[in-house]
Amino acid sequence: MRPVWITQVGTGDSNPVPFNLYAAPTNIALGATLLSGAATYTVQYTFDDVQDPNYVSASGNWVDHTYLAAKTASADSNIAYPVTAVRLRVTAGTGTVRLAVIQAGSAGMS
């Protein structure tokens, strides 16, 4: 998967960034950068089928990333097991946060 950068300005949720579930091993790097202002943000992941045309992200089953929850400064972490997608949620402030998402691993199908 090519690196993806998503930006959230002010409060709200970004669009989900889906992953290749067949990549092995699963290596997902997450780097959040507070670009401007002040904001509180959380990176979330899901096991939902975000590729389903009827999927509604706002009512999905999102889990806060243990190390990237309620952050107010730039931070990074990773996910080492398969998830279907991540998103960036800004819960307070008027700042701008950018999330870099990189998935590595063999792209082969099983």
N, CA, C and O atoms as a GROMACS GRO file, in nm:
protein
  440
    1MET      N    1   0.085  -0.117   0.000
    1MET     CA    2   0.000   0.000   0.000
    1MET      C    3   0.089   0.123   0.000
    1MET      O    4   0.190   0.128   0.071
    2ARG      N    5   0.053   0.219  -0.078
    2ARG     CA    6   0.126   0.346  -0.080
    2ARG      C    7   0.095   0.422   0.048
    2ARG      O    8  -0.014   0.407   0.104
    3PRO      N    9   0.189   0.503   0.096
    3PRO     CA   10   0.160   0.584   0.215
    3PRO      C   11   0.039   0.675   0.189
    3PRO      O   12   0.017   0.722   0.078
    4VAL      N   13  -0.038   0.697   0.294
    4VAL     CA   14  -0.156   0.782   0.287
    4VAL      C   15  -0.144   0.888   0.396
    4VAL      O   16  -0.104   0.857   0.509
    5TRP      N   17  -0.177   1.012   0.363
    5TRP     CA   18  -0.178   1.120   0.460
    5TRP      C   19  -0.319   1.177   0.463
    5TRP      O   20  -0.374   1.215   0.360
    6ILE      N   21  -0.376   1.182   0.583
    6ILE     CA   22  -0.509   1.241   0.597
    6ILE      C   23  -0.497   1.358   0.695
    6ILE      O   24  -0.420   1.353   0.790
    7THR      N   25  -0.574   1.462   0.669
    7THR     CA   26  -0.570   1.582   0.751
    7THR      C   27  -0.710   1.612   0.802
    7THR      O   28  -0.807   1.606   0.727
    8GLN      N   29  -0.718   1.645   0.931
    8GLN     CA   30  -0.844   1.685   0.991
    8GLN      C   31  -0.827   1.825   1.048
    8GLN      O   32  -0.738   1.847   1.131
    9VAL      N   33  -0.910   1.918   1.005
    9VAL     CA   34  -0.907   2.055   1.054
    9VAL      C   35  -1.025   2.073   1.149
    9VAL      O   36  -1.140   2.058   1.108
   10GLY      N   37  -0.997   2.105   1.274
   10GLY     CA   38  -1.105   2.120   1.373
   10GLY      C   39  -1.165   1.985   1.410
   10GLY      O   40  -1.116   1.880   1.369
   11THR      N   41  -1.272   1.990   1.488
   11THR     CA   42  -1.332   1.866   1.537
   11THR      C   43  -1.400   1.789   1.425
   11THR      O   44  -1.450   1.847   1.328
   12GLY      N   45  -1.401   1.656   1.440
   12GLY     CA   46  -1.466   1.570   1.343
   12GLY      C   47  -1.382   1.447   1.315
   12GLY      O   48  -1.273   1.430   1.370
   13ASP      N   49  -1.433   1.362   1.228
   13ASP     CA   50  -1.368   1.237   1.190
   13ASP      C   51  -1.322   1.241   1.045
   13ASP      O   52  -1.392   1.293   0.958
   14SER      N   53  -1.204   1.187   1.020
   14SER     CA   54  -1.157   1.174   0.883
   14SER      C   55  -1.229   1.057   0.816
   14SER      O   56  -1.299   0.979   0.882
   15ASN      N   57  -1.212   1.046   0.687
   15ASN     CA   58  -1.259   0.926   0.617
   15ASN      C   59  -1.171   0.808   0.660
   15ASN      O   60  -1.055   0.828   0.696
   16PRO      N   61  -1.225   0.686   0.658
   16PRO     CA   62  -1.144   0.569   0.691
   16PRO      C   63  -1.036   0.544   0.587
   16PRO      O   64  -1.055   0.571   0.468
   17VAL      N   65  -0.922   0.493   0.632
   17VAL     CA   66  -0.814   0.450   0.544
   17VAL      C   67  -0.813   0.298   0.550
   17VAL      O   68  -0.772   0.241   0.650
   18PRO      N   69  -0.858   0.229   0.442
   18PRO     CA   70  -0.863   0.082   0.444
   18PRO      C   71  -0.727   0.018   0.420
   18PRO      O   72  -0.636   0.081   0.364
   19PHE      N   73  -0.714  -0.109   0.463
   19PHE     CA   74  -0.588  -0.183   0.450
   19PHE      C   75  -0.605  -0.308   0.367
   19PHE      O   76  -0.716  -0.358   0.346
   20ASN      N   77  -0.492  -0.360   0.319
   20ASN     CA   78  -0.486  -0.488   0.251
   20ASN      C   79  -0.481  -0.596   0.358
   20ASN      O   80  -0.379  -0.611   0.426
   21LEU      N   81  -0.588  -0.670   0.375
   21LEU     CA   82  -0.595  -0.772   0.480
   21LEU      C   83  -0.508  -0.893   0.451
   21LEU      O   84  -0.487  -0.977   0.538
   22TYR      N   85  -0.456  -0.903   0.329
   22TYR     CA   86  -0.375  -1.018   0.292
   22TYR      C   87  -0.225  -0.990   0.303
   22TYR      O   88  -0.144  -1.079   0.277
   23ALA      N   89  -0.188  -0.869   0.340
   23ALA     CA   90  -0.046  -0.837   0.358
   23ALA      C   91   0.009  -0.913   0.478
   23ALA      O   92  -0.054  -0.915   0.584
   24ALA      N   93   0.123  -0.974   0.462
   24ALA     CA   94   0.182  -1.050   0.572
   24ALA      C   95   0.332  -1.027   0.575
   24ALA      O   96   0.396  -1.036   0.471
   25PRO      N   97   0.388  -0.998   0.688
   25PRO     CA   98   0.316  -0.974   0.813
   25PRO      C   99   0.246  -0.838   0.809
   25PRO      O  100   0.276  -0.754   0.724
   26THR      N  101   0.153  -0.819   0.902
   26THR     CA  102   0.084  -0.691   0.912
   26THR      C  103   0.176  -0.593   0.984
   26THR      O  104   0.213  -0.616   1.098
   27ASN      N  105   0.210  -0.486   0.918
   27ASN     CA  106   0.293  -0.380   0.976
   27ASN      C  107   0.231  -0.248   0.936
   27ASN      O  108   0.243  -0.206   0.821
   28ILE      N  109   0.165  -0.182   1.029
   28ILE     CA  110   0.100  -0.055   1.000
   28ILE      C  111   0.163   0.053   1.088
   28ILE      O  112   0.154   0.048   1.211
   29ALA      N  113   0.227   0.150   1.026
   29ALA     CA  114   0.287   0.262   1.098
   29ALA      C  115   0.190   0.378   1.098
   29ALA      O  116   0.125   0.407   0.997
   30LEU      N  117   0.179   0.445   1.212
   30LEU     CA  118   0.089   0.558   1.230
   30LEU      C  119   0.167   0.675   1.288
   30LEU      O  120   0.227   0.662   1.395
   31GLY      N  121   0.167   0.787   1.221
   31GLY     CA  122   0.237   0.905   1.270
   31GLY      C  123   0.146   1.026   1.264
   31GLY      O  124   0.112   1.072   1.155
   32ALA      N  125   0.107   1.077   1.379
   32ALA     CA  126   0.019   1.194   1.386
   32ALA      C  127   0.102   1.318   1.414
   32ALA      O  128   0.188   1.318   1.502
   33THR      N  129   0.076   1.423   1.340
   33THR     CA  130   0.149   1.549   1.355
   33THR      C  131   0.050   1.662   1.376
   33THR      O  132  -0.040   1.683   1.294
   34LEU      N  133   0.067   1.734   1.485
   34LEU     CA  134  -0.013   1.854   1.508
   34LEU      C  135   0.049   1.965   1.423
   34LEU      O  136   0.157   2.015   1.456
   35LEU      N  137  -0.019   2.002   1.316
   35LEU     CA  138   0.037   2.098   1.220
   35LEU      C  139   0.020   2.243   1.265
   35LEU      O  140   0.108   2.326   1.242
   36SER      N  141  -0.093   2.272   1.330
   36SER     CA  142  -0.116   2.411   1.373
   36SER      C  143  -0.222   2.414   1.483
   36SER      O  144  -0.301   2.320   1.497
   37GLY      N  145  -0.222   2.521   1.559
   37GLY     CA  146  -0.323   2.541   1.661
   37GLY      C  147  -0.313   2.439   1.774
   37GLY      O  148  -0.207   2.382   1.800
   38ALA      N  149  -0.426   2.419   1.840
   38ALA     CA  150  -0.435   2.323   1.950
   38ALA      C  151  -0.550   2.228   1.921
   38ALA      O  152  -0.659   2.271   1.881
   39ALA      N  153  -0.527   2.100   1.942
   39ALA     CA  154  -0.631   2.001   1.917
   39ALA      C  155  -0.606   1.879   2.005
   39ALA      O  156  -0.492   1.848   2.040
   40THR      N  157  -0.714   1.810   2.038
   40THR     CA  158  -0.707   1.680   2.104
   40THR      C  159  -0.756   1.578   2.003
   40THR      O  160  -0.866   1.592   1.949
   41TYR      N  161  -0.675   1.477   1.977
   41TYR     CA  162  -0.710   1.380   1.873
   41TYR      C  163  -0.689   1.237   1.922
   41TYR      O  164  -0.618   1.212   2.019
   42THR      N  165  -0.753   1.144   1.852
   42THR     CA  166  -0.740   1.001   1.878
   42THR      C  167  -0.736   0.930   1.744
   42THR      O  168  -0.814   0.962   1.654
   43VAL      N  169  -0.648   0.834   1.730
   43VAL     CA  170  -0.648   0.746   1.614
   43VAL      C  171  -0.733   0.624   1.652
   43VAL      O  172  -0.716   0.566   1.760
   44GLN      N  173  -0.823   0.587   1.564
   44GLN     CA  174  -0.912   0.473   1.588
   44GLN      C  175  -0.895   0.370   1.478
   44GLN      O  176  -0.858   0.403   1.366
   45TYR      N  177  -0.924   0.242   1.512
   45TYR     CA  178  -0.923   0.135   1.413
   45TYR      C  179  -1.053   0.057   1.422
   45TYR      O  180  -1.126   0.068   1.520
   46THR      N  181  -1.080  -0.022   1.319
   46THR     CA  182  -1.202  -0.101   1.315
   46THR      C  183  -1.177  -0.235   1.249
   46THR      O  184  -1.080  -0.253   1.176
   47PHE      N  185  -1.266  -0.328   1.276
   47PHE     CA  186  -1.269  -0.457   1.210
   47PHE      C  187  -1.390  -0.465   1.115
   47PHE      O  188  -1.414  -0.569   1.054
   48ASP      N  189  -1.464  -0.355   1.104
   48ASP     CA  190  -1.582  -0.348   1.016
   48ASP      C  191  -1.541  -0.359   0.870
   48ASP      O  192  -1.426  -0.333   0.834
   49ASP      N  193  -1.637  -0.397   0.786
   49ASP     CA  194  -1.614  -0.402   0.642
   49ASP      C  195  -1.638  -0.262   0.585
   49ASP      O  196  -1.748  -0.230   0.540
   50VAL      N  197  -1.534  -0.180   0.588
   50VAL     CA  198  -1.549  -0.042   0.540
   50VAL      C  199  -1.563  -0.034   0.389
   50VAL      O  200  -1.596   0.072   0.336
   51GLN      N  201  -1.540  -0.144   0.318
   51GLN     CA  202  -1.555  -0.147   0.172
   51GLN      C  203  -1.700  -0.175   0.130
   51GLN      O  204  -1.734  -0.159   0.013
   52ASP      N  205  -1.784  -0.215   0.225
   52ASP     CA  206  -1.926  -0.241   0.196
   52ASP      C  207  -1.990  -0.109   0.152
   52ASP      O  208  -1.979  -0.009   0.222
   53PRO      N  209  -2.058  -0.108   0.037
   53PRO     CA  210  -2.117   0.016  -0.012
   53PRO      C  211  -2.221   0.076   0.084
   53PRO      O  212  -2.250   0.196   0.076
   54ASN      N  213  -2.277  -0.005   0.174
   54ASN     CA  214  -2.376   0.043   0.269
   54ASN      C  215  -2.315   0.083   0.404
   54ASN      O  216  -2.387   0.121   0.496
   55TYR      N  217  -2.182   0.074   0.416
   55TYR     CA  218  -2.117   0.104   0.543
   55TYR      C  219  -2.126   0.253   0.574
   55TYR      O  220  -2.104   0.337   0.488
   56VAL      N  221  -2.158   0.284   0.700
   56VAL     CA  222  -2.165   0.422   0.747
   56VAL      C  223  -2.063   0.436   0.859
   56VAL      O  224  -2.081   0.380   0.967
   57SER      N  225  -1.957   0.510   0.833
   57SER     CA  226  -1.847   0.525   0.928
   57SER      C  227  -1.893   0.581   1.062
   57SER      O  228  -1.844   0.539   1.167
   58ALA      N  229  -1.986   0.675   1.060
   58ALA     CA  230  -2.032   0.739   1.183
   58ALA      C  231  -2.098   0.641   1.280
   58ALA      O  232  -2.097   0.663   1.401
   59SER      N  233  -2.155   0.534   1.228
   59SER     CA  234  -2.221   0.435   1.316
   59SER      C  235  -2.141   0.305   1.324
   59SER      O  236  -2.193   0.202   1.368
   60GLY      N  237  -2.014   0.309   1.282
   60GLY     CA  238  -1.929   0.190   1.284
   60GLY      C  239  -1.878   0.158   1.424
   60GLY      O  240  -1.901   0.231   1.520
   61ASN      N  241  -1.808   0.047   1.434
   61ASN     CA  242  -1.750   0.000   1.559
   61ASN      C  243  -1.603   0.038   1.562
   61ASN      O  244  -1.518  -0.038   1.515
   62TRP      N  245  -1.572   0.153   1.616
   62TRP     CA  246  -1.436   0.207   1.618
   62TRP      C  247  -1.376   0.189   1.756
   62TRP      O  248  -1.443   0.207   1.858
   63VAL      N  249  -1.248   0.154   1.760
   63VAL     CA  250  -1.175   0.130   1.884
   63VAL      C  251  -1.060   0.231   1.891
   63VAL      O  252  -0.987   0.249   1.794
   64ASP      N  253  -1.046   0.297   2.006
   64ASP     CA  254  -0.935   0.391   2.024
   64ASP      C  255  -0.803   0.316   2.030
   64ASP      O  256  -0.792   0.215   2.100
   65HIS      N  257  -0.704   0.364   1.958
   65HIS     CA  258  -0.569   0.305   1.965
   65HIS      C  259  -0.512   0.335   2.103
   65HIS      O  260  -0.515   0.450   2.148
   66THR      N  261  -0.461   0.235   2.170
   66THR     CA  262  -0.414   0.248   2.309
   66THR      C  263  -0.316   0.362   2.328
   66THR      O  264  -0.328   0.436   2.426
   67TYR      N  265  -0.220   0.379   2.239
   67TYR     CA  266  -0.115   0.478   2.256
   67TYR      C  267  -0.138   0.608   2.182
   67TYR      O  268  -0.060   0.703   2.195
   68LEU      N  269  -0.245   0.614   2.103
   68LEU     CA  270  -0.273   0.736   2.027
   68LEU      C  271  -0.412   0.789   2.059
   68LEU      O  272  -0.486   0.830   1.969
   69ALA      N  273  -0.448   0.789   2.187
   69ALA     CA  274  -0.579   0.837   2.232
   69ALA      C  275  -0.563   0.963   2.316
   69ALA      O  276  -0.474   0.971   2.401
   70ALA      N  277  -0.650   1.060   2.292
   70ALA     CA  278  -0.654   1.185   2.367
   70ALA      C  279  -0.519   1.256   2.367
   70ALA      O  280  -0.474   1.307   2.470
   71LYS      N  281  -0.454   1.259   2.252
   71LYS     CA  282  -0.324   1.324   2.237
   71LYS      C  283  -0.342   1.473   2.206
   71LYS      O  284  -0.438   1.513   2.141
   72THR      N  285  -0.247   1.554   2.253
   72THR     CA  286  -0.248   1.698   2.226
   72THR      C  287  -0.118   1.745   2.160
   72THR      O  288  -0.098   1.864   2.138
   73ALA      N  289  -0.031   1.650   2.130
   73ALA     CA  290   0.096   1.680   2.062
   73ALA      C  291   0.123   1.569   1.961
   73ALA      O  292   0.056   1.466   1.962
   74SER      N  293   0.219   1.590   1.874
   74SER     CA  294   0.254   1.489   1.775
   74SER      C  295   0.297   1.360   1.843
   74SER      O  296   0.360   1.362   1.948
   75ALA      N  297   0.261   1.246   1.783
   75ALA     CA  298   0.294   1.115   1.840
   75ALA      C  299   0.288   1.009   1.731
   75ALA      O  300   0.227   1.030   1.626
   76ASP      N  301   0.353   0.895   1.756
   76ASP     CA  302   0.348   0.786   1.659
   76ASP      C  303   0.337   0.652   1.731
   76ASP      O  304   0.371   0.640   1.849
   77SER      N  305   0.290   0.552   1.657
   77SER     CA  306   0.279   0.416   1.710
   77SER      C  307   0.260   0.324   1.590
   77SER      O  308   0.288   0.361   1.477
   78ASN      N  309   0.210   0.203   1.617
   78ASN     CA  310   0.189   0.107   1.509
   78ASN      C  311   0.077   0.011   1.545
   78ASN      O  312   0.028   0.009   1.658
   79ILE      N  313   0.038  -0.068   1.447
   79ILE     CA  314  -0.056  -0.178   1.465
   79ILE      C  315   0.010  -0.300   1.402
   79ILE      O  316   0.051  -0.295   1.286
   80ALA      N  317   0.021  -0.409   1.478
   80ALA     CA  318   0.093  -0.527   1.433
   80ALA      C  319   0.001  -0.645   1.405
   80ALA      O  320   0.048  -0.758   1.395
   81TYR      N  321  -0.128  -0.620   1.391
   81TYR     CA  322  -0.223  -0.727   1.362
   81TYR      C  323  -0.325  -0.673   1.262
   81TYR      O  324  -0.342  -0.552   1.249
   82PRO      N  325  -0.393  -0.762   1.190
   82PRO     CA  326  -0.485  -0.715   1.086
   82PRO      C  327  -0.606  -0.638   1.140
   82PRO      O  328  -0.676  -0.686   1.228
   83VAL      N  329  -0.627  -0.522   1.087
   83VAL     CA  330  -0.749  -0.444   1.107
   83VAL      C  331  -0.793  -0.400   0.968
   83VAL      O  332  -0.714  -0.401   0.874
   84THR      N  333  -0.919  -0.361   0.954
   84THR     CA  334  -0.967  -0.326   0.821
   84THR      C  335  -0.942  -0.180   0.785
   84THR      O  336  -0.927  -0.147   0.667
   85ALA      N  337  -0.936  -0.091   0.886
   85ALA     CA  338  -0.918   0.051   0.855
   85ALA      C  339  -0.881   0.129   0.981
   85ALA      O  340  -0.900   0.082   1.093
   86VAL      N  341  -0.828   0.250   0.960
   86VAL     CA  342  -0.807   0.346   1.067
   86VAL      C  343  -0.870   0.478   1.025
   86VAL      O  344  -0.898   0.502   0.908
   87ARG      N  345  -0.890   0.564   1.124
   87ARG     CA  346  -0.936   0.701   1.098
   87ARG      C  347  -0.880   0.792   1.206
   87ARG      O  348  -0.832   0.745   1.310
   88LEU      N  349  -0.886   0.920   1.182
   88LEU     CA  350  -0.839   1.022   1.274
   88LEU      C  351  -0.962   1.095   1.327
   88LEU      O  352  -1.045   1.143   1.250
   89ARG      N  353  -0.972   1.104   1.460
   89ARG     CA  354  -1.085   1.174   1.524
   89ARG      C  355  -1.029   1.289   1.607
   89ARG      O  356  -0.950   1.268   1.699
   90VAL      N  357  -1.070   1.410   1.574
   90VAL     CA  358  -1.034   1.527   1.653
   90VAL      C  359  -1.155   1.561   1.739
   90VAL      O  360  -1.264   1.587   1.688
   91THR      N  361  -1.134   1.560   1.871
   91THR     CA  362  -1.246   1.576   1.964
   91THR      C  363  -1.255   1.715   2.026
   91THR      O  364  -1.359   1.751   2.080
   92ALA      N  365  -1.148   1.792   2.020
   92ALA     CA  366  -1.150   1.927   2.078
   92ALA      C  367  -1.047   2.015   2.010
   92ALA      O  368  -0.944   1.967   1.962
   93GLY      N  369  -1.076   2.144   2.008
   93GLY     CA  370  -0.980   2.239   1.954
   93GLY      C  371  -1.009   2.278   1.811
   93GLY      O  372  -1.100   2.226   1.746
   94THR      N  373  -0.929   2.372   1.763
   94THR     CA  374  -0.945   2.421   1.627
   94THR      C  375  -0.820   2.396   1.544
   94THR      O  376  -0.805   2.451   1.435
   95GLY      N  377  -0.730   2.315   1.596
   95GLY     CA  378  -0.605   2.287   1.529
   95GLY      C  379  -0.620   2.195   1.410
   95GLY      O  380  -0.729   2.145   1.380
   96THR      N  381  -0.509   2.175   1.342
   96THR     CA  382  -0.502   2.087   1.226
   96THR      C  383  -0.408   1.971   1.258
   96THR      O  384  -0.294   1.993   1.300
   97VAL      N  385  -0.456   1.849   1.238
   97VAL     CA  386  -0.378   1.729   1.265
   97VAL      C  387  -0.367   1.649   1.136
   97VAL      O  388  -0.465   1.631   1.064
   98ARG      N  389  -0.245   1.600   1.107
   98ARG     CA  390  -0.223   1.514   0.990
   98ARG      C  391  -0.179   1.377   1.040
   98ARG      O  392  -0.094   1.366   1.129
   99LEU      N  393  -0.237   1.273   0.981
   99LEU     CA  394  -0.200   1.135   1.014
   99LEU      C  395  -0.137   1.070   0.893
   99LEU      O  396  -0.197   1.064   0.786
  100ALA      N  397  -0.013   1.021   0.911
  100ALA     CA  398   0.055   0.943   0.807
  100ALA      C  399   0.028   0.796   0.836
  100ALA      O  400   0.045   0.750   0.949
  101VAL      N  401  -0.015   0.722   0.734
  101VAL     CA  402  -0.048   0.580   0.749
  101VAL      C  403   0.033   0.502   0.645
  101VAL      O  404   0.022   0.527   0.525
  102ILE      N  405   0.113   0.409   0.692
  102ILE     CA  406   0.196   0.328   0.602
  102ILE      C  407   0.179   0.181   0.639
  102ILE      O  408   0.202   0.142   0.753
  103GLN      N  409   0.138   0.100   0.542
  103GLN     CA  410   0.128  -0.045   0.562
  103GLN      C  411   0.237  -0.113   0.482
  103GLN      O  412   0.251  -0.090   0.362
  104ALA      N  413   0.314  -0.197   0.550
  104ALA     CA  414   0.420  -0.273   0.482
  104ALA      C  415   0.390  -0.422   0.495
  104ALA      O  416   0.311  -0.464   0.580
  105GLY      N  417   0.453  -0.500   0.411
  105GLY     CA  418   0.433  -0.645   0.412
  105GLY      C  419   0.413  -0.693   0.270
  105GLY      O  420   0.386  -0.613   0.180
  106SER      N  421   0.424  -0.822   0.249
  106SER     CA  422   0.403  -0.880   0.118
  106SER      C  423   0.256  -0.865   0.080
  106SER      O  424   0.168  -0.893   0.161
  107ALA      N  425   0.231  -0.821  -0.041
  107ALA     CA  426   0.094  -0.797  -0.086
  107ALA      C  427   0.025  -0.920  -0.140
  107ALA      O  428  -0.086  -0.910  -0.192
  108GLY      N  429   0.087  -1.036  -0.129
  108GLY     CA  430   0.031  -1.159  -0.186
  108GLY      C  431  -0.103  -1.199  -0.128
  108GLY      O  432  -0.134  -1.168  -0.013
  109MET      N  433  -0.181  -1.267  -0.206
  109MET     CA  434  -0.312  -1.317  -0.163
  109MET      C  435  -0.293  -1.461  -0.114
  109MET      O  436  -0.207  -1.535  -0.163
  110SER      N  437  -0.375  -1.498  -0.017
  110SER     CA  438  -0.369  -1.638   0.030
  110SER      C  439  -0.496  -1.711  -0.002
  110SER      O  440  -0.509  -1.829   0.030
   0.00000   0.00000   0.00000
